[in-house]
Protein backbone atom coordinates (compact mmCIF):
# COMPACT_ATOMS: atom_id res chain seq x y z
CA UNK A 1 0.00 0.00 0.00
CA UNK A 2 3.01 2.28 0.42
CA UNK A 3 3.60 1.71 -3.30
CA UNK A 4 0.04 2.16 -4.54
CA UNK A 5 -1.22 4.81 -2.08
CA UNK A 6 1.76 7.00 -1.12
CA UNK A 7 -0.62 9.90 -0.53
CA UNK A 8 -1.97 8.05 2.50
CA UNK A 9 0.70 5.84 3.99
CA UNK A 10 4.27 4.65 3.89
CA UNK A 11 7.65 4.22 5.49
CA UNK A 12 7.71 7.89 6.39
CA UNK A 13 4.73 7.43 8.71
CA UNK A 14 3.74 5.54 11.84
CA UNK A 15 1.84 2.32 12.51
CA UNK A 16 -0.11 0.62 15.29
CA UNK A 17 -1.58 -2.86 15.51
CA UNK A 18 -3.67 -5.12 17.69
CA UNK A 19 -3.07 -8.87 17.54
CA UNK A 20 -5.49 -11.51 18.80
CA UNK A 21 -3.89 -14.81 19.84
CA UNK A 22 -6.48 -17.54 19.34
CA UNK A 23 -4.68 -19.95 21.70
CA UNK A 24 -4.60 -17.62 24.69
CA UNK A 25 -7.60 -15.47 23.69
CA UNK A 26 -5.48 -12.44 24.54
CA UNK A 27 -5.28 -9.15 22.64
CA UNK A 28 -1.80 -7.62 22.32
CA UNK A 29 -0.89 -4.08 21.30
CA UNK A 30 2.00 -2.64 19.29
CA UNK A 31 2.80 1.07 19.26
CA UNK A 32 4.90 2.00 16.25
CA UNK A 33 4.68 5.77 16.58
CA UNK A 34 7.77 7.95 16.48
CA UNK A 35 9.03 10.61 18.84
CA UNK A 36 10.06 14.25 18.67
CA UNK A 37 13.72 15.01 18.03
CA UNK A 38 15.95 15.33 21.09
CA UNK A 39 16.66 18.94 20.17
CA UNK A 40 13.00 19.99 19.91
CA UNK A 41 12.12 21.75 23.14
CA UNK A 42 9.29 24.20 23.72
CA UNK A 43 11.84 27.00 24.05
CA UNK A 44 13.33 26.03 20.67
CA UNK A 45 9.86 26.08 19.12
CA UNK A 46 9.16 29.49 20.67
CA UNK A 47 12.51 30.84 19.47
CA UNK A 48 11.60 29.76 15.95
CA UNK A 49 8.36 31.74 16.13
CA UNK A 50 5.89 29.01 17.10
CA UNK A 51 3.47 29.14 20.04
CA UNK A 52 -0.03 28.08 21.05
CA UNK A 53 -1.47 30.56 18.56
CA UNK A 54 0.93 29.60 15.77
CA UNK A 55 1.42 25.83 15.70
CA UNK A 56 3.89 23.92 13.54
CA UNK A 57 2.82 24.17 9.89
CA UNK A 58 2.32 21.02 7.85
CA UNK A 59 5.58 21.36 5.90
CA UNK A 60 8.11 22.24 8.57
CA UNK A 61 10.88 20.11 10.01
CA UNK A 62 9.51 20.50 13.55
CA UNK A 63 6.31 18.75 12.45
CA UNK A 64 8.29 15.66 11.42
CA UNK A 65 8.64 13.08 14.17
CA UNK A 66 10.80 9.98 13.77
CA UNK A 67 8.98 7.68 11.31
CA UNK A 68 8.07 4.50 13.15
CA UNK A 69 6.51 2.44 10.35
CA UNK A 70 9.64 0.60 9.20
CA UNK A 71 10.34 -0.71 12.69
CA UNK A 72 6.65 -1.50 13.23
CA UNK A 73 6.56 -3.60 10.06
CA UNK A 74 9.62 -5.60 11.05
CA UNK A 75 8.66 -5.92 14.71
CA UNK A 76 5.06 -6.98 14.04
CA UNK A 77 6.31 -9.77 11.75
CA UNK A 78 8.89 -10.86 14.33
CA UNK A 79 6.47 -10.69 17.27
CA UNK A 80 3.20 -11.89 15.77
CA UNK A 81 4.12 -13.58 12.49
CA UNK A 82 3.84 -17.31 11.83
CA UNK A 83 7.54 -17.59 11.02
CA UNK A 84 6.74 -19.06 7.62
CA UNK A 85 7.75 -15.90 5.71
CA UNK A 86 10.79 -13.69 6.19
CA UNK A 87 10.63 -9.92 5.86
CA UNK A 88 12.61 -10.30 2.64
CA UNK A 89 9.95 -12.59 1.19
CA UNK A 90 7.11 -10.36 2.39
CA UNK A 91 8.56 -7.29 0.67
CA UNK A 92 9.25 -8.90 -2.71
CA UNK A 93 5.79 -8.20 -4.24
CA UNK A 94 6.03 -4.54 -3.21
CA UNK A 95 9.54 -4.27 -4.66
CA UNK A 96 8.32 -5.75 -7.93
CA UNK A 97 5.30 -3.44 -8.04
CA UNK A 98 7.36 -0.32 -7.33
CA UNK A 99 9.90 -1.33 -9.98
CA UNK A 100 7.48 -2.30 -12.74
CA UNK A 101 4.77 0.21 -11.92
CA UNK A 102 1.03 0.06 -11.32
CA UNK A 103 -2.06 1.82 -12.73
CA UNK A 104 -3.20 4.52 -10.31
CA UNK A 105 -6.79 4.13 -9.10
CA UNK A 106 -9.43 6.84 -9.39
CA UNK A 107 -9.65 7.62 -5.68
CA UNK A 108 -5.87 7.58 -5.20
CA UNK A 109 -5.41 9.88 -8.19
CA UNK A 110 -7.88 12.35 -6.67
CA UNK A 111 -6.05 12.56 -3.34
CA UNK A 112 -2.58 12.46 -4.94
CA UNK A 113 -3.52 15.54 -6.94
CA UNK A 114 -5.05 17.18 -3.87
CA UNK A 115 -1.73 16.90 -2.01
CA UNK A 116 0.59 17.53 -4.94
CA UNK A 117 1.17 21.18 -3.97
CA UNK A 118 3.33 19.91 -1.10
CA UNK A 119 5.49 17.94 -3.51
CA UNK A 120 5.86 20.97 -5.78
CA UNK A 121 6.88 23.45 -3.06
CA UNK A 122 10.05 25.40 -3.83
CA UNK A 123 12.18 23.90 -1.04
CA UNK A 124 11.10 20.31 -1.68
CA UNK A 125 14.02 19.37 -3.94
CA UNK A 126 13.04 15.72 -4.32
CA UNK A 127 9.27 16.13 -4.39
CA UNK A 128 9.28 15.59 -8.14
CA UNK A 129 10.26 11.96 -7.45
CA UNK A 130 6.61 11.45 -6.50
CA UNK A 131 5.22 13.11 -9.64
CA UNK A 132 5.04 12.51 -13.38
CA UNK A 133 6.18 15.58 -15.27
CA UNK A 134 5.58 17.89 -12.30
CA UNK A 135 1.99 16.69 -11.78
CA UNK A 136 0.17 13.93 -9.96
CA UNK A 137 -0.41 10.76 -11.98
CA UNK A 138 -3.79 10.59 -13.63
CA UNK A 139 -6.38 7.88 -13.09
CA UNK A 140 -5.21 4.76 -14.93
CA UNK A 141 -1.70 6.11 -15.55
CA UNK A 142 1.20 3.82 -14.64
CA UNK A 143 3.48 5.12 -11.88
CA UNK A 144 6.91 3.65 -11.11
CA UNK A 145 8.94 4.34 -7.98
CA UNK A 146 12.48 3.03 -8.34
CA UNK A 147 13.72 4.86 -5.26
CA UNK A 148 11.10 3.26 -3.05
CA UNK A 149 11.93 -0.16 -4.51
CA UNK A 150 15.56 0.43 -3.52
CA UNK A 151 14.58 1.37 0.05
CA UNK A 152 12.41 -1.73 0.32
CA UNK A 153 15.36 -3.81 -0.87
CA UNK A 154 17.55 -2.36 1.87
CA UNK A 155 14.84 -3.11 4.43
CA UNK A 156 14.52 -6.65 3.06
CA UNK A 157 18.26 -7.32 3.30
CA UNK A 158 19.24 -5.41 6.44
CA UNK A 159 16.00 -5.22 8.39
CA UNK A 160 15.03 -2.12 10.34
CA UNK A 161 18.70 -1.32 10.99
CA UNK A 162 19.02 -0.54 7.29
CA UNK A 163 16.38 2.16 7.65
CA UNK A 164 17.35 3.79 10.94
CA UNK A 165 21.10 3.76 10.34
CA UNK A 166 23.13 4.53 7.26
CA UNK A 167 22.24 6.21 3.98
CA UNK A 168 18.44 6.29 4.39
CA UNK A 169 18.65 7.76 7.89
CA UNK A 170 21.15 10.36 6.70
CA UNK A 171 18.83 11.38 3.86
CA UNK A 172 15.94 11.80 6.29
CA UNK A 173 18.00 13.91 8.68
CA UNK A 174 19.39 16.07 5.89
CA UNK A 175 15.99 17.02 4.49
CA UNK A 176 14.34 17.53 7.90
CA UNK A 177 17.09 19.96 8.85
CA UNK A 178 16.71 21.73 5.49
CA UNK A 179 13.10 22.37 6.50
CA UNK A 180 14.09 23.83 9.87
CA UNK A 181 13.98 20.72 12.05
CA UNK A 182 16.47 19.51 14.65
CA UNK A 183 16.38 15.76 13.95
CA UNK A 184 19.71 13.91 14.05
CA UNK A 185 20.87 10.41 13.15
CA UNK A 186 20.86 9.61 16.87
CA UNK A 187 17.11 10.31 17.00
CA UNK A 188 16.59 7.73 14.27
CA UNK A 189 19.01 5.08 15.53
CA UNK A 190 17.47 5.31 19.00
CA UNK A 191 13.91 4.64 17.85
CA UNK A 192 12.11 1.64 19.34
CA UNK A 193 8.70 0.06 18.88
CA UNK A 194 6.87 -0.57 22.15
CA UNK A 195 4.49 -3.40 23.07
CA UNK A 196 1.65 -2.19 25.25
CA UNK A 197 -1.48 -3.61 26.83
CA UNK A 198 -4.53 -2.38 24.93
CA UNK A 199 -7.48 -0.78 26.72
CA UNK A 200 -11.12 -1.87 26.51
CA UNK A 201 -14.69 -1.47 27.74
CA UNK A 202 -17.69 -3.78 27.71
CA UNK A 203 -20.76 -2.74 25.74
CA UNK A 204 -23.71 -5.12 26.15
CA UNK A 205 -21.57 -8.24 26.23
CA UNK A 206 -19.12 -7.17 23.54
CA UNK A 207 -15.68 -5.85 24.49
CA UNK A 208 -14.17 -3.15 22.28
CA UNK A 209 -10.37 -3.09 22.31
CA UNK A 210 -8.29 -0.04 21.39
CA UNK A 211 -4.61 0.83 21.56
CA UNK A 212 -3.70 2.84 24.65
CA UNK A 213 -2.63 6.52 24.59
CA UNK A 214 -0.78 8.29 23.00
CA UNK A 215 -3.53 7.19 20.57
CA UNK A 216 -7.12 8.44 20.58
CA UNK A 217 -8.82 5.04 20.88
CA UNK A 218 -9.94 5.99 24.37
CA UNK A 219 -12.40 8.43 22.73
CA UNK A 220 -14.40 5.52 21.29
CA UNK A 221 -14.34 3.71 24.64
CA UNK A 222 -15.50 6.76 26.58
CA UNK A 223 -18.29 7.41 24.10
CA UNK A 224 -19.54 3.81 24.41
CA UNK A 225 -19.47 4.09 28.19
CA UNK A 226 -21.66 7.18 27.95
CA UNK A 227 -24.02 5.59 25.42
CA UNK A 228 -24.55 2.21 27.08
CA UNK A 229 -27.48 3.40 29.21
CA UNK A 230 -29.46 4.82 26.27
CA UNK A 231 -32.04 2.82 24.30
CA UNK A 232 -30.30 3.44 20.99
CA UNK A 233 -32.16 0.73 19.10
CA UNK A 234 -35.47 2.21 20.19
CA UNK A 235 -34.44 5.60 18.82
CA UNK A 236 -34.12 4.15 15.28
CA UNK A 237 -30.99 4.28 13.17
CA UNK A 238 -29.82 7.76 12.06
CA UNK A 239 -32.91 9.43 13.47
CA UNK A 240 -32.58 12.93 14.89
CA UNK A 241 -32.70 11.65 18.46
CA UNK A 242 -30.14 8.91 17.77
CA UNK A 243 -27.65 11.17 16.01
CA UNK A 244 -28.08 13.89 18.64
CA UNK A 245 -27.14 11.51 21.46
CA UNK A 246 -24.16 10.06 19.56
CA UNK A 247 -22.89 13.51 18.58
CA UNK A 248 -23.07 14.77 22.16
CA UNK A 249 -21.30 11.66 23.51
CA UNK A 250 -18.52 12.07 20.93
CA UNK A 251 -18.14 15.77 21.71
CA UNK A 252 -17.86 15.11 25.44
CA UNK A 253 -15.30 12.36 24.87
CA UNK A 254 -13.18 14.47 22.53
CA UNK A 255 -13.21 17.38 24.96
CA UNK A 256 -11.56 15.15 27.55
CA UNK A 257 -9.17 13.56 25.06
CA UNK A 258 -7.89 16.88 23.77
CA UNK A 259 -7.37 18.08 27.33
CA UNK A 260 -5.66 15.05 28.84
CA UNK A 261 -4.23 12.69 26.22
CA UNK A 262 -0.47 12.63 25.74
CA UNK A 263 2.51 10.28 25.83
CA UNK A 264 1.94 8.39 29.11
CA UNK A 265 5.69 7.85 29.53
CA UNK A 266 6.13 11.61 29.81
CA UNK A 267 3.03 12.72 31.70
CA UNK A 268 0.23 11.26 33.80
CA UNK A 269 -2.79 10.28 31.68
CA UNK A 270 -5.84 9.34 33.83
CA UNK A 271 -6.83 6.34 31.70
CA UNK A 272 -8.50 4.32 34.46
CA UNK A 273 -10.48 7.30 35.66
CA UNK A 274 -11.56 8.33 32.15
CA UNK A 275 -12.90 4.81 31.53
CA UNK A 276 -14.64 4.40 34.89
CA UNK A 277 -18.39 3.83 35.08
CA UNK A 278 -18.76 6.65 37.61
CA UNK A 279 -17.13 9.16 35.30
CA UNK A 280 -19.24 7.96 32.36
CA UNK A 281 -22.37 8.50 34.45
CA UNK A 282 -21.22 12.02 35.30
CA UNK A 283 -20.60 12.88 31.63
CA UNK A 284 -23.84 11.19 30.54
CA UNK A 285 -25.84 13.48 32.80
CA UNK A 286 -24.56 16.49 30.83
CA UNK A 287 -26.45 15.44 27.68
CA UNK A 288 -29.60 17.50 27.12
CA UNK A 289 -31.96 15.52 24.89
CA UNK A 290 -33.52 18.69 23.51
CA UNK A 291 -30.48 20.75 22.58
CA UNK A 292 -26.76 20.75 21.92
CA UNK A 293 -24.78 22.10 24.85
CA UNK A 294 -21.35 23.64 25.23
CA UNK A 295 -18.81 20.99 26.16
CA UNK A 296 -15.76 21.45 28.35
CA UNK A 297 -13.30 18.88 29.65
CA UNK A 298 -14.38 17.10 32.79
CA UNK A 299 -12.23 16.31 35.81
CA UNK A 300 -11.74 12.53 35.66
CA UNK A 301 -9.45 12.45 38.70
CA UNK A 302 -11.46 11.22 41.64
CA UNK A 303 -13.73 8.98 39.56
CA UNK A 304 -11.64 5.82 39.83
CA UNK A 305 -13.74 2.66 40.22
CA UNK A 306 -13.17 0.02 43.51
CA UNK A 307 -5.96 11.93 7.93
CA UNK A 308 -5.08 10.14 5.93
CA UNK A 309 -4.39 6.58 6.69
CA UNK A 310 -4.33 3.01 5.40
CA UNK A 311 -5.92 0.15 7.33
CA UNK A 312 -5.87 -3.61 6.85
CA UNK A 313 -7.13 -6.56 8.82
CA UNK A 314 -6.47 -10.28 8.53
CA UNK A 315 -7.88 -13.37 10.25
CA UNK A 316 -6.09 -16.67 9.60
CA UNK A 317 -7.29 -20.26 9.60
CA UNK A 318 -6.29 -20.76 13.23
CA UNK A 319 -8.40 -17.83 14.41
CA UNK A 320 -5.54 -15.39 15.00
CA UNK A 321 -6.27 -11.84 13.90
CA UNK A 322 -4.31 -8.68 13.14
CA UNK A 323 -5.80 -5.20 13.02
CA UNK A 324 -3.11 -2.96 11.48
CA UNK A 325 -3.07 0.75 10.65
CA UNK A 326 -0.34 2.85 8.98
CA UNK A 327 -0.39 6.54 8.10
CA UNK A 328 1.53 9.60 6.95
CA UNK A 329 -1.13 11.98 8.38
CA UNK A 330 -2.80 14.70 6.29
CA UNK A 331 -2.34 12.80 3.05
CA UNK A 332 1.33 13.07 2.15
CA UNK A 333 2.12 14.12 5.73
CA UNK A 334 4.66 16.93 5.53
CA UNK A 335 5.11 16.20 1.83
CA UNK A 336 8.87 16.34 2.43
CA UNK A 337 10.73 13.74 0.33
CA UNK A 338 14.21 12.55 1.41
CA UNK A 339 16.82 12.14 -1.32
CA UNK A 340 16.62 8.84 -3.25
CA UNK A 341 13.93 7.45 -0.93
CA UNK A 342 10.66 7.69 -2.85
CA UNK A 343 8.42 8.37 0.17
CA UNK A 344 7.21 11.40 2.10
CA UNK A 345 7.75 12.08 5.79
CA UNK A 346 4.86 12.37 8.20
CA UNK A 347 3.91 15.50 10.14
CA UNK A 348 2.65 14.01 13.40
CA UNK A 349 4.40 16.75 15.34
CA UNK A 350 1.63 19.07 14.14
CA UNK A 351 -0.51 17.48 16.86
CA UNK A 352 1.74 18.64 19.70
CA UNK A 353 0.44 21.41 21.92
CA UNK A 354 2.66 24.46 22.36
CA UNK A 355 1.09 25.44 25.68
CA UNK A 356 3.61 25.01 28.48
CA UNK A 357 1.29 23.33 30.99
CA UNK A 358 -0.59 21.11 28.53
CA UNK A 359 -0.02 17.33 28.91
CA UNK A 360 0.62 17.07 25.15
CA UNK A 361 3.16 19.90 25.04
CA UNK A 362 6.10 19.26 22.73
CA UNK A 363 9.21 17.84 24.41
CA UNK A 364 12.35 15.94 23.36
CA UNK A 365 11.76 12.25 22.72
CA UNK A 366 8.02 12.58 23.29
CA UNK A 367 5.29 10.94 21.25
CA UNK A 368 2.50 13.29 20.13
CA UNK A 369 -1.26 12.79 20.48
CA UNK A 370 -1.95 10.29 17.71
CA UNK A 371 -5.01 9.68 15.54
CA UNK A 372 -4.47 6.23 14.01
CA UNK A 373 -6.16 3.42 15.92
CA UNK A 374 -6.94 -0.21 15.07
CA UNK A 375 -9.82 -1.95 16.85
CA UNK A 376 -10.99 -5.43 17.84
CA UNK A 377 -14.10 -6.95 19.38
CA UNK A 378 -14.20 -9.96 21.67
CA UNK A 379 -16.94 -11.70 23.63
CA UNK A 380 -16.85 -10.15 27.09
CA UNK A 381 -17.56 -13.51 28.74
CA UNK A 382 -15.53 -16.02 26.73
CA UNK A 383 -12.79 -13.91 25.16
CA UNK A 384 -13.62 -15.31 21.72
CA UNK A 385 -12.77 -13.08 18.76
CA UNK A 386 -15.86 -11.39 17.30
CA UNK A 387 -14.32 -8.90 14.90
CA UNK A 388 -11.17 -7.19 13.74
CA UNK A 389 -11.88 -3.78 12.25
CA UNK A 390 -10.88 -0.18 11.76
CA UNK A 391 -12.12 3.06 10.23
CA UNK A 392 -9.19 5.14 8.98
CA UNK A 393 -9.37 8.91 8.70
CA UNK A 394 -7.88 11.40 11.17
CA UNK A 395 -10.08 12.39 14.09
CA UNK A 396 -12.99 10.57 12.49
CA UNK A 397 -11.54 7.23 13.55
CA UNK A 398 -13.03 6.77 17.04
CA UNK A 399 -16.30 8.19 15.73
CA UNK A 400 -16.26 5.60 12.96
CA UNK A 401 -15.44 2.80 15.40
CA UNK A 402 -18.51 3.69 17.45
CA UNK A 403 -20.90 4.13 14.52
CA UNK A 404 -19.90 0.92 12.74
CA UNK A 405 -20.02 -1.11 15.97
CA UNK A 406 -23.49 0.20 16.83
CA UNK A 407 -24.70 -0.51 13.30
CA UNK A 408 -23.84 -4.16 13.84
CA UNK A 409 -24.61 -4.62 17.52
CA UNK A 410 -27.74 -2.48 17.94
CA UNK A 411 -29.26 -2.74 14.47
CA UNK A 412 -28.16 -6.20 13.30
CA UNK A 413 -26.35 -5.03 10.17
CA UNK A 414 -23.85 -7.32 8.47
CA UNK A 415 -20.30 -5.93 8.10
CA UNK A 416 -20.79 -4.56 4.59
CA UNK A 417 -24.08 -2.82 5.35
CA UNK A 418 -22.64 -1.44 8.58
CA UNK A 419 -19.91 0.25 6.52
CA UNK A 420 -22.23 1.39 3.73
CA UNK A 421 -24.59 3.39 5.94
CA UNK A 422 -24.30 7.23 6.03
CA UNK A 423 -22.20 8.60 8.87
CA UNK A 424 -21.58 11.84 10.74
CA UNK A 425 -18.28 13.47 11.69
CA UNK A 426 -17.90 15.88 14.59
CA UNK A 427 -15.36 18.63 14.08
CA UNK A 428 -14.58 18.12 10.39
CA UNK A 429 -12.04 15.48 11.41
CA UNK A 430 -9.60 18.00 12.88
CA UNK A 431 -8.26 18.81 16.34
CA UNK A 432 -11.24 21.09 17.04
CA UNK A 433 -13.38 17.96 17.07
CA UNK A 434 -16.00 19.42 19.38
CA UNK A 435 -17.75 21.85 17.04
CA UNK A 436 -19.17 21.58 13.55
CA UNK A 437 -20.95 18.38 12.52
CA UNK A 438 -20.67 17.05 8.97
CA UNK A 439 -23.45 14.81 7.66
CA UNK A 440 -23.04 12.44 4.76
CA UNK A 441 -25.33 12.27 1.77
CA UNK A 442 -28.10 9.82 2.62
CA UNK A 443 -29.07 11.24 6.00
CA UNK A 444 -32.70 12.42 5.61
CA UNK A 445 -33.16 16.15 5.03
CA UNK A 446 -35.56 16.48 7.95
CA UNK A 447 -32.81 15.17 10.24
CA UNK A 448 -30.50 17.96 9.02
CA UNK A 449 -33.15 20.53 9.89
CA UNK A 450 -34.08 19.02 13.24
CA UNK A 451 -30.44 18.79 14.36
CA UNK A 452 -29.91 22.44 13.47
CA UNK A 453 -33.04 23.27 15.47
CA UNK A 454 -31.37 21.61 18.46
CA UNK A 455 -28.38 23.92 18.11
CA UNK A 456 -25.96 21.78 16.12
CA UNK A 457 -23.80 23.52 13.52
CA UNK A 458 -24.46 21.27 10.52
CA UNK A 459 -22.68 21.06 7.17
CA UNK A 460 -23.72 18.76 4.34
CA UNK A 461 -24.78 16.66 2.65
CA UNK A 462 -21.19 15.67 1.79
CA UNK A 463 -20.91 13.77 -1.50
CA UNK A 464 -18.41 12.23 -3.93
CA UNK A 465 -14.77 11.66 -3.00
CA UNK A 466 -15.20 14.17 -0.16
CA UNK A 467 -17.12 11.43 1.65
CA UNK A 468 -13.68 10.16 2.69
CA UNK A 469 -13.95 12.59 5.62
CA UNK A 470 -16.32 10.03 7.19
CA UNK A 471 -13.56 7.43 7.28
CA UNK A 472 -12.81 4.36 5.24
CA UNK A 473 -13.26 1.10 7.07
CA UNK A 474 -12.78 -2.64 6.82
CA UNK A 475 -14.43 -5.28 9.00
CA UNK A 476 -13.95 -9.02 9.45
CA UNK A 477 -16.34 -10.75 11.83
CA UNK A 478 -16.13 -14.30 13.10
CA UNK A 479 -19.60 -15.75 12.93
CA UNK A 480 -22.82 -13.78 12.48
CA UNK A 481 -23.17 -12.62 16.10
CA UNK A 482 -24.46 -9.28 14.84
CA UNK A 483 -27.76 -10.88 13.84
CA UNK A 484 -28.23 -12.84 17.06
CA UNK A 485 -30.89 -10.83 18.87
CA UNK A 486 -30.64 -12.91 22.03
CA UNK A 487 -26.86 -12.39 22.08
CA UNK A 488 -26.25 -15.07 24.68
CA UNK A 489 -23.90 -17.38 22.81
CA UNK A 490 -22.32 -15.04 20.31
CA UNK A 491 -20.18 -17.70 18.72
CA UNK A 492 -22.26 -20.83 18.41
CA UNK A 493 -21.41 -24.26 17.06
CA UNK A 494 -20.46 -24.11 13.39
CA UNK A 495 -20.06 -20.33 13.49
CA UNK A 496 -16.43 -20.18 12.39
CA UNK A 497 -17.44 -18.59 9.09
CA UNK A 498 -15.69 -15.26 8.47
CA UNK A 499 -17.79 -12.35 7.21
CA UNK A 500 -16.14 -9.25 5.76
CA UNK A 501 -16.94 -5.79 4.48
CA UNK A 502 -14.96 -3.04 2.76
CA UNK A 503 -15.84 0.64 2.71
CA UNK A 504 -17.22 2.10 -0.55
CA UNK A 505 -15.57 5.43 0.32
CA UNK A 506 -12.11 4.09 -0.55
CA UNK A 507 -10.20 1.54 -2.59
CA UNK A 508 -10.24 -1.84 -0.94
CA UNK A 509 -11.97 -5.19 -0.95
CA UNK A 510 -12.41 -8.31 1.18
CA UNK A 511 -10.61 -11.43 0.00
CA UNK A 512 -10.38 -15.03 1.16
CA UNK A 513 -7.07 -16.86 0.95
ROTI-108982 format. One record per residue (C-alpha): x, y, z. Coordinates in steps of 0.02 Angstrom, whole numbers, plus 50000, padded with zeros to 5 digits. Layout:
N
XYZ/...
This chain:
513
500005000050000/501505011450021/501805008549835/500025010849773/499395024049896/500885035049944/499695049549973/499015040250125/500355029250200/502135023350194/503835021150274/503865039550320/502375037250435/501875027750592/500925011650626/499945003150764/499214985750776/498174974450885/498474955750877/497264942450940/498054926050992/496764912350967/497664900251085/497704911951234/496204922751185/497264937851227/497364954351132/499104961951116/499554979651065/501004986850965/501405005450963/502455010050812/502345028850829/503895039850824/504525053150942/505035071250934/506865075050902/507985076751055/508335094751008/506505099950996/506065108851157/504655121051186/505925135051203/506665130151034/504935130450956/504585147451033/506265154250974/505805148850797/504185158750806/502955145150855/501745145751002/499995140451053/499265152850928/500475148050789/500715129250785/501945119650677/501415120950495/501165105150393/502795106850295/504065111250428/505445100650501/504755102550678/503155093750622/504155078350571/504325065450708/505405049950689/504495038450565/504045022550658/503255012250518/504825003050460/505174996450635/503334992550661/503284982050503/504814972050553/504334970450735/502534965150702/503154951250587/504444945750717/503244946650864/501604940550789/502064932150625/501924913550592/503774912050551/503374904750381/503884920550286/505404931550310/505324950450293/506304948550132/504974937050060/503554948250119/504284963550033/504624955549864/502894959049788/503024977349840/504774978649767/504164971349603/502654982849598/503684998449634/504954993449501/503744988549363/502395001149404/500525000349434/498975009149364/498405022649485/496605020749545/495285034249531/495185038149716/497065037949740/497305049449590/496065061749666/496975062849833/498715062349753/498245077749653/497475085949807/499135084549900/500305087649753/500585105949801/501665099549945/502745089749824/502935104949711/503445117249847/505025127049808/506095119549948/505555101549916/507015096849803/506525078649784/504635080649781/504645077949593/505135059849627/503315057249675/502615065549518/502525062649331/503095077949236/502795089549385/501005083549411/500095069749502/499795053849401/498105052949318/496815039449345/497405023849253/499155030549222/500605019149268/501745025649406/503455018349445/504475021749601/506245015149583/506865024349737/505555016349848/505964999249775/507785002149824/507295006950002/506214991350016/507684980949956/508784988250094/507424984450221/507264966750153/509134963450165/509624973050322/508004973950420/507524989450517/509354993450549/509514997350365/508195010850382/508675019050547/510555018850517/511565022750363/511125031150199/509225031450220/509335038850395/510585051850335/509425056950193/507975059050315/509005069650434/509695080450294/508005085150225/507175087650395/508555099850442/508365108650275/506555111850325/507045119250493/506995103650602/508235097650733/508195078850697/509865069550702/510445052150657/510435048150844/508565051550850/508305038750713/509505025450777/508735026650950/506955023250892/506065008250967/504355000350944/503434997251107/502244983051153/500824989051262/499264982051341/497734988151246/496264996151336/494444990751326/492664992651387/491154981151385/489624986351287/488154974451308/489214958851311/490444964251177/492164970851224/492914984351114/494824984551116/495854999851069/497705004251078/498155014251232/498685032651230/499615041451150/498245036051029/496445042251029/495595025251044/495035030051218/493805042151137/492805027651065/492835018651232/492255033851329/490855037051205/490235019051220/490265020551410/489175035951398/487995028051271/487725011051354/486265017051461/485275024151314/483985014151215/484855017251049/483925003650955/482275011051009/482785028050941/482945020750764/484505021450659/485095038850603/483545047250674/483715064750745/483655058250923/484935044550888/486185055950801/485965069550932/486435057551073/487925050350978/488565067650929/488465073951108/489355058351175/490745060351047/490935078951086/491075075651272/492355061851244/493415072351127/493405086951248/494225075751378/495415067851253/496065084451188/496315090451367/497175075251442/497895063451311/499775063151287/501265051451291/500975042051456/502855039351477/503075058151490/501525063651585/500115056351690/498605051451584/497085046751691/496595031751585/495755021651723/494765036551783/494225041751608/493555024051577/492685022051744/490805019151754/490625033251881/491445045851765/490385039851618/488825042551723/489395060151765/489705064451582/488085055951527/487085067451640/487725082551542/486785077251384/485205087551356/484025077651245/483245093451175/484765103851129/486625103851096/487615110551243/489335118251261/490595105051308/492125107251417/493355094451482/492815085551640/493895081551790/494135062751783/495275062351935/494275056152082/493145044951978/494185029151991/493135013352011/493425000152176/497025059650397/497465050750296/497815032950334/497835015150270/497045000750366/497064981950342/496434967250441/496764948650427/496064933250512/496964916650480/496364898750480/496854896250662/495804910950720/497234923050750/496864940850695/497854956650657/497104974050651/498444985250574/498475003750532/499835014250449/499815032750405/500765048050347/499435059950419/498605073550315/498835064050152/500675065450108/501065070650286/502335084650276/502555081050092/504445081750121/505375068750016/507115062850071/508415060749934/508315044249838/506975037349953/505335038549858/504215041950008/503605057050105/503885060450290/502435061950410/501955077550507/501335070050670/502205083850767/500825095350707/499745087450843/500875093250985/500225107051096/501335122351118/500545127251284/501815125151424/500655116651549/499715105551426/499995086651445/500315085451258/501585099551252/503055096351137/504615089251221/506185079751168/505885061251136/504015062951164/502655054751062/501255066451006/499375064051024/499035051450886/497505048450777/497775031250701/496925017150796/496534999050753/495094990250842/494504972950892/492954965350969/492904950251083/491534941551181/491584949351355/491224932551437/492244919951336/493604930551258/493194923451086/493614934650938/492074943050865/492844955550745/494414964050687/494064981150613/494564999150588/493945015350512/495415025750449/495325044550435/496065057050559/494965062050705/493505052850624/494235036250677/493485033850852/491855041050786/491875028050648/492285014050770/490745018450873/489555020750726/490055004650637/489994994450798/488255001050841/487654997550665/488084979250692/487704976950876/486134987650897/485374986350724/485924969050665/486834974850509/488084963450423/489854970350405/489614977250230/487964985950267/488684992850429/490045001250326/488885007050186/487715017050297/487855036250301/488905043050444/489215059250537/490865067450584/491055079450729/492325093250704/492715090650519/493985077450570/495205090050644/495875094150817/494385105450852/493315089850854/492005097150969/491125109350852/490415107950677/489525091950626/489665085250449/488275074150383/488485062250238/487335061350089/485955049150131/485465056250300/483655062150281/483425080850252/482225082450397/483595075850512/484755089850451/483435102750494/482965095150662/484785093950718/485045112250673/483485116450773/484315108050923/485815119650905/487025108950806/488105117650676/487775106450526/488665105350359/488145093850217/487615083350132/489405078350089/489555068849925/490805061149804/492615058349850/492405070849992/491445057250083/493165050850134/493025063050281/491845050150360/493225037150364/493605021850262/493375005550354/493614986850341/492794973650450/493034954950472/491834946350592/491944928550655/490204921350647/488594931150624/488424936950805/487774953650742/486124945650692/485884935850853/484554945950943/484684935451101/486574938151104/486884924751234/488054913151141/488844924851016/489914911550936/488874895850921/489294878750853/489774879550670/489974898350674/491784899150619/491284907050454/492164923750424/491104938250360/491934953750288/491534971050224/492524984850138/492085003250135/491395010549973/492215027250016/493955020449972/494905007749871/494884990849953/494024974049952/493794958450059/494704942850000/494814924850058/496464915750048/
